[in-house]
């Protein structure tokens, strides 16, 4: 959160005419605002209506812009979906960093079961965000839309790379058990994605909590086994004792 500063005297707000004379700054700013409105409206339509039912007319209505404005900024339905895909994947990467950033494992220590569970709870909330449904709808559309598929493939790779970077930044100990890290990540992500795709399903409440507990136990067990194999049981115990002292 930015620091508060003492109020200062405000300069007169530039008029539209004066701003438009400043190298087209106003027009560029207005264009960016409109494009952002349209892309965000596309994401909302994907969430509320799904890929198949999201049309340019519905996007324009949701964005509160004219069809002329839509076609001025995005020449086709493909163009607006590709822009939305870039926006959504970037948002998902930022949300992932925010989600796991809430779990703190001090440097020089190793995670305990409580850390593993807190991480999985944070990830479950990450997959429960509306942006996941928007991304899932884009992925569904890419199955049959070759243009969207060609755009989505590199974006999904960038998203995966950014998630991996977040993991190593916040939890560097996973780099020491790369085999376990990969398979556990696949297990956790697949489980939580499946729940998020069907948010009104039967895995909720106490049943969801039991699944979270199980994923945390499996994750902790596999981490401990691989770490002890690589560094020895004594090193594992020292790291976890240090974590408990830090807590």
Kinemage of the C-alpha trace (Angstrom):
@kinemage 1
@onewidth
@group {chain A} dominant
@subgroup {mainchain}
@vectorlist {calphas} color= white
{ca unk a 1} P 0.000 0.000 0.000
{ca unk a 2} L 1.479 3.371 -0.965
{ca unk a 3} L 2.537 5.736 1.818
{ca unk a 4} L 0.209 8.605 2.548
{ca unk a 5} L 1.523 12.055 1.751
{ca unk a 6} L 0.415 15.489 2.819
{ca unk a 7} L -2.165 17.005 0.479
{ca unk a 8} L -0.794 19.397 -2.080
{ca unk a 9} L -2.448 22.071 -4.152
{ca unk a 10} L -3.996 20.519 -7.236
{ca unk a 11} L -3.100 21.759 -10.680
{ca unk a 12} L -5.998 22.536 -12.980
{ca unk a 13} L -7.140 19.304 -14.700
{ca unk a 14} L -6.084 19.339 -18.353
{ca unk a 15} L -8.967 19.737 -20.722
{ca unk a 16} L -9.629 17.096 -23.328
{ca unk a 17} L -8.446 19.505 -26.028
{ca unk a 18} L -5.166 20.358 -24.304
{ca unk a 19} L -4.465 16.707 -23.563
{ca unk a 20} L -5.167 15.661 -27.132
{ca unk a 21} L -2.584 18.200 -28.271
{ca unk a 22} L 0.061 16.587 -26.086
{ca unk a 23} L 1.324 14.126 -28.673
{ca unk a 24} L -1.935 12.232 -28.761
{ca unk a 25} L -1.597 11.269 -25.095
{ca unk a 26} L -5.291 11.663 -24.394
{ca unk a 27} L -6.328 9.552 -27.362
{ca unk a 28} L -3.861 6.817 -26.410
{ca unk a 29} L -5.115 6.856 -22.812
{ca unk a 30} L -8.743 6.750 -23.912
{ca unk a 31} L -8.016 3.888 -26.295
{ca unk a 32} L -6.306 1.891 -23.541
{ca unk a 33} L -9.214 2.482 -21.153
{ca unk a 34} L -11.716 1.274 -23.741
{ca unk a 35} L -9.653 -1.787 -24.627
{ca unk a 36} L -9.360 -2.678 -20.945
{ca unk a 37} L -13.133 -2.308 -20.493
{ca unk a 38} L -13.726 -4.649 -23.411
{ca unk a 39} L -11.207 -7.259 -22.248
{ca unk a 40} L -12.568 -7.228 -18.699
{ca unk a 41} L -16.111 -7.513 -20.069
{ca unk a 42} L -14.994 -10.504 -22.138
{ca unk a 43} L -13.689 -12.173 -18.994
{ca unk a 44} L -16.990 -11.530 -17.212
{ca unk a 45} L -18.945 -12.974 -20.148
{ca unk a 46} L -16.753 -16.078 -20.133
{ca unk a 47} L -17.458 -16.522 -16.425
{ca unk a 48} L -21.201 -15.858 -16.638
{ca unk a 49} L -22.057 -17.298 -20.079
{ca unk a 50} L -19.228 -19.596 -21.111
{ca unk a 51} L -17.102 -19.530 -24.252
{ca unk a 52} L -19.745 -20.737 -26.708
{ca unk a 53} L -22.326 -18.137 -25.641
{ca unk a 54} L -19.918 -15.186 -25.500
{ca unk a 55} L -20.522 -13.081 -28.601
{ca unk a 56} L -19.140 -9.701 -29.595
{ca unk a 57} L -22.622 -8.197 -29.122
{ca unk a 58} L -22.781 -9.467 -25.546
{ca unk a 59} L -19.240 -8.294 -24.846
{ca unk a 60} L -20.044 -4.802 -26.161
{ca unk a 61} L -23.177 -4.691 -24.023
{ca unk a 62} L -21.285 -5.815 -20.912
{ca unk a 63} L -18.505 -3.274 -21.591
{ca unk a 64} L -21.063 -0.533 -22.234
{ca unk a 65} L -19.485 0.367 -25.579
{ca unk a 66} L -20.931 0.562 -29.071
{ca unk a 67} L -20.373 -2.095 -31.726
{ca unk a 68} L -18.387 0.521 -33.598
{ca unk a 69} L -16.030 0.939 -30.649
{ca unk a 70} L -15.673 -2.838 -30.415
{ca unk a 71} L -14.693 -3.247 -34.047
{ca unk a 72} L -12.420 -0.215 -33.908
{ca unk a 73} L -10.311 -1.780 -31.157
{ca unk a 74} L -10.773 -5.466 -32.010
{ca unk a 75} L -11.370 -6.356 -35.632
{ca unk a 76} L -12.761 -9.821 -34.922
{ca unk a 77} L -14.063 -12.157 -32.230
{ca unk a 78} L -10.722 -13.968 -32.383
{ca unk a 79} L -8.862 -10.735 -31.667
{ca unk a 80} L -10.867 -9.948 -28.539
{ca unk a 81} L -10.527 -13.522 -27.230
{ca unk a 82} L -6.761 -13.467 -27.752
{ca unk a 83} L -6.538 -10.156 -25.877
{ca unk a 84} L -8.695 -11.634 -23.106
{ca unk a 85} L -6.452 -14.716 -22.961
{ca unk a 86} L -3.393 -12.507 -22.411
{ca unk a 87} L -5.228 -10.550 -19.720
{ca unk a 88} L -6.541 -13.632 -17.903
{ca unk a 89} L -3.257 -15.566 -17.902
{ca unk a 90} L -1.407 -12.523 -16.602
{ca unk a 91} L -4.053 -12.101 -13.897
{ca unk a 92} L -3.797 -15.769 -12.916
{ca unk a 93} L -0.031 -15.496 -12.510
{ca unk a 94} L -0.389 -12.429 -10.286
{ca unk a 95} L -3.129 -14.091 -8.231
{ca unk a 96} L -0.964 -17.176 -7.740
{ca unk a 97} L 1.876 -15.077 -6.352
{ca unk a 98} L -0.564 -13.347 -4.038
{ca unk a 99} L -2.065 -16.646 -2.857
{ca unk a 100} L 1.125 -18.452 -1.919
{ca unk a 101} L 2.732 -15.259 -0.666
{ca unk a 102} L 0.428 -15.506 2.351
{ca unk a 103} L 2.224 -18.660 3.520
{ca unk a 104} L 5.517 -17.867 5.250
{ca unk a 105} L 8.240 -20.450 5.753
{ca unk a 106} L 11.341 -18.640 7.095
{ca unk a 107} L 14.613 -19.061 5.218
{ca unk a 108} L 16.780 -21.848 6.605
{ca unk a 109} L 13.813 -23.870 7.851
{ca unk a 110} L 11.745 -26.700 6.385
{ca unk a 111} L 7.955 -26.925 6.117
{ca unk a 112} L 5.754 -28.705 8.617
{ca unk a 113} L 2.361 -30.297 8.001
{ca unk a 114} L 0.696 -27.017 9.022
{ca unk a 115} L 2.648 -25.167 6.313
{ca unk a 116} L 1.631 -27.720 3.707
{ca unk a 117} L -2.007 -27.471 4.704
{ca unk a 118} L -1.959 -23.668 4.732
{ca unk a 119} L -0.477 -23.732 1.229
{ca unk a 120} L -3.138 -26.086 -0.093
{ca unk a 121} L -5.910 -24.022 1.515
{ca unk a 122} L -4.479 -20.934 -0.215
{ca unk a 123} L -4.341 -22.796 -3.516
{ca unk a 124} L -7.920 -24.006 -3.113
{ca unk a 125} L -8.986 -20.370 -2.760
{ca unk a 126} L -6.837 -19.480 -5.779
{ca unk a 127} L -8.695 -22.004 -7.917
{ca unk a 128} L -12.025 -20.806 -6.544
{ca unk a 129} L -11.449 -17.337 -8.015
{ca unk a 130} L -13.617 -16.337 -10.990
{ca unk a 131} L -10.537 -15.862 -13.175
{ca unk a 132} L -9.995 -19.642 -13.159
{ca unk a 133} L -13.397 -20.208 -14.752
{ca unk a 134} L -12.557 -17.621 -17.427
{ca unk a 135} L -9.262 -19.393 -18.151
{ca unk a 136} L -10.984 -22.785 -18.229
{ca unk a 137} L -13.555 -21.506 -20.733
{ca unk a 138} L -10.761 -20.174 -22.958
{ca unk a 139} L -9.043 -23.570 -22.769
{ca unk a 140} L -12.302 -25.262 -23.742
{ca unk a 141} L -12.664 -22.918 -26.682
{ca unk a 142} L -9.096 -23.592 -27.782
{ca unk a 143} L -9.929 -27.279 -28.226
{ca unk a 144} L -11.864 -26.491 -31.396
{ca unk a 145} L -10.709 -22.965 -32.304
{ca unk a 146} L -7.293 -23.291 -33.976
{ca unk a 147} L -6.592 -19.558 -33.852
{ca unk a 148} L -7.297 -19.384 -30.144
{ca unk a 149} L -5.316 -22.579 -29.554
{ca unk a 150} L -2.227 -21.152 -31.250
{ca unk a 151} L -2.483 -18.077 -29.015
{ca unk a 152} L -3.212 -19.985 -25.813
{ca unk a 153} L -0.334 -22.469 -26.021
{ca unk a 154} L 2.500 -19.949 -25.459
{ca unk a 155} L 0.438 -18.042 -22.885
{ca unk a 156} L -0.141 -21.202 -20.853
{ca unk a 157} L 3.603 -21.939 -21.028
{ca unk a 158} L 4.380 -18.445 -19.706
{ca unk a 159} L 1.805 -18.909 -16.932
{ca unk a 160} L 3.359 -22.235 -15.942
{ca unk a 161} L 6.842 -20.681 -15.915
{ca unk a 162} L 5.665 -17.789 -13.764
{ca unk a 163} L 3.990 -20.165 -11.307
{ca unk a 164} L 7.214 -22.186 -11.094
{ca unk a 165} L 9.173 -19.002 -10.433
{ca unk a 166} L 6.744 -18.008 -7.657
{ca unk a 167} L 7.123 -21.436 -6.038
{ca unk a 168} L 10.912 -21.255 -5.979
{ca unk a 169} L 10.854 -17.656 -4.770
{ca unk a 170} L 8.523 -18.343 -1.830
{ca unk a 171} L 9.476 -21.981 -1.149
{ca unk a 172} L 13.093 -22.509 -2.241
{ca unk a 173} L 13.273 -25.838 -0.390
{ca unk a 174} L 11.244 -27.440 -3.210
{ca unk a 175} L 14.263 -27.074 -5.503
{ca unk a 176} L 16.013 -29.696 -3.370
{ca unk a 177} L 13.380 -32.372 -4.080
{ca unk a 178} L 12.526 -31.690 -7.706
{ca unk a 179} L 11.088 -35.137 -8.425
{ca unk a 180} L 8.624 -34.933 -5.549
{ca unk a 181} L 7.891 -31.280 -6.291
{ca unk a 182} L 6.742 -32.015 -9.831
{ca unk a 183} L 4.478 -34.961 -9.090
{ca unk a 184} L 2.976 -33.311 -5.984
{ca unk a 185} L 2.292 -30.113 -7.887
{ca unk a 186} L 0.504 -32.147 -10.580
{ca unk a 187} L -1.522 -34.005 -7.941
{ca unk a 188} L -2.566 -30.861 -6.053
{ca unk a 189} L -3.322 -28.767 -9.120
{ca unk a 190} L -5.326 -31.525 -10.821
{ca unk a 191} L -7.378 -32.149 -7.685
{ca unk a 192} L -8.138 -28.488 -7.007
{ca unk a 193} L -8.849 -27.674 -10.651
{ca unk a 194} L -11.389 -30.492 -10.815
{ca unk a 195} L -13.214 -29.101 -7.787
{ca unk a 196} L -13.142 -25.541 -9.148
{ca unk a 197} L -14.611 -26.547 -12.517
{ca unk a 198} L -17.708 -27.854 -10.717
{ca unk a 199} L -18.088 -25.432 -7.779
{ca unk a 200} L -21.603 -26.654 -6.923
{ca unk a 201} L -20.529 -30.284 -6.752
{ca unk a 202} L -20.531 -32.560 -3.762
{ca unk a 203} L -16.910 -31.941 -2.690
{ca unk a 204} L -17.482 -29.101 -0.266
{ca unk a 205} L -17.723 -28.391 3.437
{ca unk a 206} L -16.309 -31.158 5.627
{ca unk a 207} L -15.702 -33.353 2.598
{ca unk a 208} L -13.512 -30.687 1.012
{ca unk a 209} L -11.615 -30.227 4.270
{ca unk a 210} L -10.885 -33.965 4.435
{ca unk a 211} L -9.500 -33.810 0.907
{ca unk a 212} L -7.328 -30.828 1.842
{ca unk a 213} L -6.064 -32.731 4.890
{ca unk a 214} L -5.237 -35.768 2.749
{ca unk a 215} L -3.377 -33.689 0.149
{ca unk a 216} L -1.398 -31.998 2.931
{ca unk a 217} L -0.461 -35.353 4.512
{ca unk a 218} L 0.611 -36.849 1.203
{ca unk a 219} L 2.596 -33.744 0.329
{ca unk a 220} L 4.359 -33.694 3.696
{ca unk a 221} L 5.117 -37.418 3.596
{ca unk a 222} L 6.576 -37.303 0.096
{ca unk a 223} L 8.587 -34.169 0.836
{ca unk a 224} L 10.043 -35.663 4.028
{ca unk a 225} L 10.932 -38.910 2.263
{ca unk a 226} L 12.717 -37.240 -0.661
{ca unk a 227} L 14.454 -34.617 1.473
{ca unk a 228} L 15.733 -37.227 3.944
{ca unk a 229} L 16.909 -39.382 1.047
{ca unk a 230} L 18.873 -36.471 -0.409
{ca unk a 231} L 20.189 -34.838 2.778
{ca unk a 232} L 19.682 -37.295 5.606
{ca unk a 233} L 17.089 -37.617 8.340
{ca unk a 234} L 19.099 -35.439 10.726
{ca unk a 235} L 19.056 -32.521 8.282
{ca unk a 236} L 15.287 -32.909 7.863
{ca unk a 237} L 14.731 -32.899 11.621
{ca unk a 238} L 16.959 -29.852 12.138
{ca unk a 239} L 15.109 -27.892 9.474
{ca unk a 240} L 11.702 -28.728 10.889
{ca unk a 241} L 12.780 -27.991 14.465
{ca unk a 242} L 13.985 -24.597 13.285
{ca unk a 243} L 10.586 -24.028 11.657
{ca unk a 244} L 8.734 -24.871 14.869
{ca unk a 245} L 10.963 -22.525 16.858
{ca unk a 246} L 10.324 -19.748 14.326
{ca unk a 247} L 6.584 -20.276 14.697
